[in-house]
């Protein structure tokens, strides 16, 4: 477990193989509850190479000086990411502080 927000990673190694390889991250919020957007790729054992880029939004909560994952949402494709971006952009531009 990570003790600081900057130490949080989704890199995951098993049997000396980096199965989940973090490519980038953006810390969206800091504090006792932290939200991070990750860009990553996963190892494809059949092809013996990393697959396409994926994205995940994860929430962490600091408990006993360690950040623990509380929830996650995985964006499964570039197409889904583009749809989310377009919808959020539209909503933000339409925002009239209702």
N, C-alpha and C positions, 0 to 999 in steps of 0.2 A: 504494500500500500504506500501511497505517496503522502508525504507530510506537507508539501507545498503544492500549490496549483501548477506551478511551472514543471514540476516533476511528474505530473500525470501523463501517462502514455497508453496507447492501445497496442503497442508492440507486444506480440505474443510468440514465444518460442516453445517448441516441443520437439523432443528427440534431435536437438541441435539444428533444427530448421526453423527459421523465422516465418511462422505461418501467417501472421498478420503484421504487415510492415507499414508503420505510420509514415506518411509522406509529408504531412503538414498538419498544423492545428491552429485554431484561432480561439482564444479564450474570450467568450462572449460576456461573461459576468464572473466576478470574483466575490469571495466572501464565504460564509458558512455553507451556503448553497452556491455551487459553481456550475456554469454551463460552458461546454466546450464543443466546438465543431471540428471534427477530424476528417482529413482526407487520407485514405489508406488503400492498400491492395492486399489481396490474399493469395497465398501460395496454392497453385494448382498442381497437385502431385501427379496427376495423369499426364499433363503437358510438361511438367518439370519447369514451370515458369510462373511468374506472377500474373494474375488476371487483370481485368480492367479496374480502373479507379472506382472507389466507392466512397461514400460519405456517411458520417454518423454524427448525430447530435446526442450528447450524453450529459446527464446531470449527476453531480457528485455532492455529497454532504459530508462535512467535516465532523467526525465523531472521534473523541479521544485523540485529537491531534493527527488524525489520518483521514484522508479523503476516500470515501467509499461510494462506488457507483450506485445510484438509486434508480435510474431509468435510462433508456436509450431508444433512439429511433434511427433506423438504418435506411438511408436513401439508396435504393437498389440499382439505379442506373443514371446515366447522364440525362436521359430523357425525363426521368422523374425529377431530377434536380432542376432542370430547366423549367418544368411546370411549376414547381414550388417557387422558384425565383420570379417567374412571371406573375403568379397570383399575389405574392407578397408585394411586389412592385405596384401592382394595380391597387391593392388595398391601401398601401401607404400613401399613394398619390390621391386616392379618394378620401382619405381620412379627413373628417370634418369635426373631429373632437365631439362626437355624439355622446 
